Amino acid sequence: MDMSAAEVKRAASAQPHPTSSPSAEPNGSEILVRCLQAEGVQFLWGYPGGAVLYIYDALYKQDSIQHVLVRHEQAAIHAADGYARATGEVGVALVTSGPGVTNAVTGIATAYMDSIPMVIITGQVPTPAIGLDAFQECDTVGITRPIVKHNFLVKDVRDLATTIKKAFHIARTGRPGPVVVDIPKDVSLKTAPFHYPERVEMRSYNPVKKGHGGQIRKAAQLLLSAKRPYIYTGGGVILGNASAELRELADILGYPCTNTLMGLGSISAGDPKFLGMLGMHGTYEANMTMQHCDVLLAVGARFDDRVIGNPKHFASVERKIVHIDIDPSSISKRVKVDIPIVGDVKDVLQELIAHLKESAAKPDKEAVNAWWSQINEWRKKECLAYRKSDEVIKPQHVIETLWQLTRGRDTYITSDVGQHQMWAAQFYGFSEPRRWINSGGLGTMGVGLPYAMGIKLAKPDADVFCITGEGSIQMCIQELSTCQQYKTPVKIISLNNRYLGMVRQWQQLDYGGRYSHSYMDALPDFVKLAEAYGHVGIKIEKPSEVEPALKELIRLKDRTVFLDVRTDPTENVWPMVQAGKGISEMLLGSEDL
């Protein structure tokens, strides 16, 4: 007869345990747990192994931190990442040495590319064995160095508490990012006095927070003199909790605004000044306004290749650029700017707003109205229109219906990567920040379900939907088991077109229709698979079934539900800027091919 987890724990507790000699000083594992408690950590995602067993023993003896046992280390990092994106807090994960670390690398790189504050604790072989190819040894510091904001190898237990304090400080300040702390097994066992510093100072790390006053004044003057202004914002506005300031600035100026994929929700999709997402799959009006503006205010964005297309094409139109960013290395990295402002975006926007309010000058109303007339002409293209069908489910229709059913509700949308990600970004109207959780910089398949798990633990009363595809969901589908164990009732909407859709789209457009290994030929029965994990499975194939199925997902609030939506396999994401093209050289549909 199977034993429940509680019965197993009681049985284990009844067995004799090795006695440890009493010590006035905590060991490294206990120091680590106390540090995490001091930082207010509530959730820890991880997977045990030999090098971290002392740490797991220390976790067993406390109950203020809930450990979540995932089914793969990659999912531990993704879940902590999703938690951090939705809450703004530092996400924390724990993995063992060797393959535990290498399995976590994709998750760490994903967080690094999107500047997500995280602390990842990794186990390491004992210090005398480091460099001797010991069992489950790898060079964690060397492997993770290019994909972390910073990393540490703790060789002395007396340095552990200070190192953890530094890790959290580095992760959450300046441009956020993941920090790895590698702890050898003997360090986790040795004892030391415990003292957790209230604050730390590092001479080599002093991020600038306050923007230069003179530069901010110049920016205000330039914005007020603009004839064709544009406000372009990225994920930095979300990470910097500066959405309220951005909205106030836009209202004061009355200028058009756009968000990158990572910035969606910083200004409400329902605001008439919002032109939609820009970039490779951005709207026609957003991209044309970007290309033809005369003054561009870039806030917390980095002029990514998926945003501006070919830099030479972008530079072909003369414009003045103000760039606000916490990271000086991001300014003039891809596009030369005229007024750089290094500082916390929230602080800088507050100062910029103050200058605009105090200024006697006002925007050129006549010129700005003429600019809006041009923008409204571009809007008439209706670039997101798609051909409706009564025969086959269009993926855009699924997202639009979900948005209509969840408007006004506390809703979080995660996505994996591919066509479904772009359709979610285009057709779900995000009105608040931190509600759209996806992998932007690295473009990692498999993140959607772990992201949703992490968010649901942090936001138990919210509706959490994972928009995915039949390819992406299988990357971390084993986490359906974690959802069952920890009762995180997320809703999975798989837009199943039987293809690796974005790959197929590129193959159609750029590779002569040679669909090399992009067709998913042996898919599981997702309904039965969901049910095998103890969840609800639903499959739909007709457009008339979309709304009733989504309503059922919402009704089943306390159950994880997997909705397998059989969508049109030929549907493409439009608009599209092909590789090497300029931002205004868009394909708006198959008629442009």
Secondary structure as GFF3:
##gff-version 3
##sequence-region A 1 593
A	DSSP	alpha_helix	5	14	.	.	.	ID=ss1
A	DSSP	alpha_helix	28	38	.	.	.	ID=ss2
A	DSSP	beta_strand	43	46	.	.	.	ID=ss3
A	DSSP	three_ten_helix	50	52	.	.	.	ID=ss4
A	DSSP	alpha_helix	53	60	.	.	.	ID=ss5
A	DSSP	beta_strand	66	69	.	.	.	ID=ss6
A	DSSP	alpha_helix	73	87	.	.	.	ID=ss7
A	DSSP	beta_strand	91	95	.	.	.	ID=ss8
A	DSSP	alpha_helix	99	113	.	.	.	ID=ss9
A	DSSP	beta_strand	118	124	.	.	.	ID=ss10
A	DSSP	three_ten_helix	127	129	.	.	.	ID=ss11
A	DSSP	alpha_helix	140	144	.	.	.	ID=ss12
A	DSSP	three_ten_helix	145	147	.	.	.	ID=ss13
A	DSSP	beta_strand	150	153	.	.	.	ID=ss14
A	DSSP	three_ten_helix	157	159	.	.	.	ID=ss15
A	DSSP	alpha_helix	160	172	.	.	.	ID=ss16
A	DSSP	beta_strand	178	184	.	.	.	ID=ss17
A	DSSP	alpha_helix	185	189	.	.	.	ID=ss18
A	DSSP	alpha_helix	213	224	.	.	.	ID=ss19
A	DSSP	beta_strand	229	233	.	.	.	ID=ss20
A	DSSP	alpha_helix	235	239	.	.	.	ID=ss21
A	DSSP	alpha_helix	243	253	.	.	.	ID=ss22
A	DSSP	beta_strand	257	259	.	.	.	ID=ss23
A	DSSP	three_ten_helix	261	263	.	.	.	ID=ss24
A	DSSP	beta_strand	274	277	.	.	.	ID=ss25
A	DSSP	alpha_helix	284	292	.	.	.	ID=ss26
A	DSSP	beta_strand	295	299	.	.	.	ID=ss27
A	DSSP	alpha_helix	305	308	.	.	.	ID=ss28
A	DSSP	alpha_helix	311	314	.	.	.	ID=ss29
A	DSSP	beta_strand	320	325	.	.	.	ID=ss30
A	DSSP	three_ten_helix	328	330	.	.	.	ID=ss31
A	DSSP	beta_strand	339	342	.	.	.	ID=ss32
A	DSSP	alpha_helix	345	358	.	.	.	ID=ss33
A	DSSP	alpha_helix	365	379	.	.	.	ID=ss34
A	DSSP	alpha_helix	395	406	.	.	.	ID=ss35
A	DSSP	beta_strand	411	415	.	.	.	ID=ss36
A	DSSP	alpha_helix	419	427	.	.	.	ID=ss37
A	DSSP	beta_strand	436	437	.	.	.	ID=ss38
A	DSSP	alpha_helix	448	458	.	.	.	ID=ss39
A	DSSP	beta_strand	463	468	.	.	.	ID=ss40
A	DSSP	three_ten_helix	472	475	.	.	.	ID=ss41
A	DSSP	three_ten_helix	477	479	.	.	.	ID=ss42
A	DSSP	alpha_helix	480	486	.	.	.	ID=ss43
A	DSSP	beta_strand	491	496	.	.	.	ID=ss44
A	DSSP	alpha_helix	501	510	.	.	.	ID=ss45
A	DSSP	alpha_helix	526	532	.	.	.	ID=ss46
A	DSSP	beta_strand	536	540	.	.	.	ID=ss47
A	DSSP	three_ten_helix	543	545	.	.	.	ID=ss48
A	DSSP	alpha_helix	546	555	.	.	.	ID=ss49
A	DSSP	beta_strand	561	566	.	.	.	ID=ss50
A	DSSP	three_ten_helix	590	592	.	.	.	ID=ss51
###
